[in-house]
Amino acid sequence: MEYHRRKFKFLHYAGGSYIVGASQLIIDGHIKAKQGTVARINPHSLLLDDGTELPADEIIWATGSTSMLDMTRKIMATYSANQLKEVWGLDEEGELR
């Protein structure tokens, strides 16, 4: 029983909002992502340095994160987490894994 609770907890935290349907919202066009440099934040929009003004109800700043293994170590035994490989990041040559 404890294993199943741990597994769910790991999926809940490491899996992010994709578990609750964000992928489908992205596919359906209800959530949009835009890469760019912010020039100014207005009360109801975001102005990018290329002149694009994006109307926004909410702004989510995806500015960085830690290794998924950090959270895995908190949820699972450290020994078990240490058996896993990184799932994201750069290799020794600077290429995405």
Secondary structure as UniProt FT lines:
FT   HELIX           2..14
FT   HELIX           16..20
FT   HELIX           22..27
FT   TURN            28..29
FT   STRAND          38..42
FT   TURN            43..44
FT   STRAND          45..48
FT   TURN            49..50
FT   STRAND          53..55
FT   HELIX           68..75
FT   HELIX           78..82
FT   TURN            92..93
//
